[in-house]
Amino acid sequence: MPKIKKEKITTPQKEPSTMEELLAFETNKVRGLHKGEIVDGVVTEISSKSIHIDIGAKMEGVVLGKEFEKQKDFVGNLKVGDKVKAYVGNIENDRGQILLSLRQAASDFAWKKYEDLLKSGEKTEVKGRENNKGGLIVDAPFGLQGFVPGSQIGSSWQGKLDQLVNRTIAVKVIEVDRKQNRLVFSEKQISDAEKIAKTVEVIKSLKLGGTYEAEITQLVPFGLFVKIADKKGNEVEGLVHISEVSWQKIDDLSTLYKPGQKIQVKIISLDGGRVQFSLKQLLSDPWDELEKKFPADSKISGKVTKLTSFGALVQIEPGIEGLVHISKIPPEFQIKEGDEIDVYIESIDKDNRRISLGLVLSQKPIGYK
């Protein structure tokens, strides 16, 4: 923070010589102030513990104590003569001073500062406050709080987030949303800058839609991290989201995959310097032939996988479920999860991947639609 210099500015004013001038002077100079009011002012003095502001009242306003300490980063960027907006906190303290706050001005300055850093790509420093499941909460300059997602922590700190608490770290701004009070940083873009640059070059050599042999590096609840290599042997890591692993629903990836396993993947995205892969797009979509395999009114046996307030979900083949709507289930027809029941196909909506089923009943109940 720039060294604060103690300076004083005085603005010579012409003394009123007539009653009209005197009344005009008093009207402009002595005006009523209200707590919570936002006023315009000019900085007249800056010291190591306070800042004085001319707000057009009988006395100058002053920012001191906790209000001064909270806005020290902002004050360090001010100089005598600067125009600022201030919040009136107390009309008069025991010293007869008008107490002001620069919180709003400091906040506006801070958000503008981070918007500029986002555009320029320059680095800044933050201090780790606490870590959580998603990443690291940080204290940023100018009194703002920000967040470093786990995905934006460099490789040298992976699994060591607790060591970043109370540590000052260099970061880059990657998202600024003043309305949502959202400020997001990347530590990775600093510590892994060389690695990222190399990854970008490797990505340029990859083909969207291309098929590659990959090695699973990590299993996470939301998918598989895998790495592939280009023709020169340079490696790049990307994600197979759980929704792109299989056409069937998979609850536990560890039952099918393990780190070090080799698999075939297809590149489905190269946006934003990241690679996203798919396994299921290399497999035939079972919905493509579903209408031929199960024409309307065909009878089949299925397993009840889930009971809901709107009906029963029934698996008619691996990865394919249909719904027997609650209105189609007679009160006397008792079913539970895991039951094998006989159903028939009412309709198949391939675009929305929905199958409507009906129960095969020995006798049609009254009111059954």
PyMOL commands that set and color helices and strands:
alter all, ss='L'
color gray80, all
select helices_A, chain A and resi 19-29+65-70+72-75+103-120+141-143+150-152+155-157+161-164+188-191+193-204+242-244+253-255+271-273+280-282+286-293+326-328
alter helices_A, ss='H'
color red, helices_A
select strands_A, chain A and resi 7-8+38-46+50-54+61-64+83-90+98-101+123-132+135-140+144-149+168-177+182-186+211-220+223-229+235-241+262-269+275-278+299-308+311-317+320-325+340-349+354-359
alter strands_A, ss='S'
color yellow, strands_A
deselect
rebuild
show_as cartoon
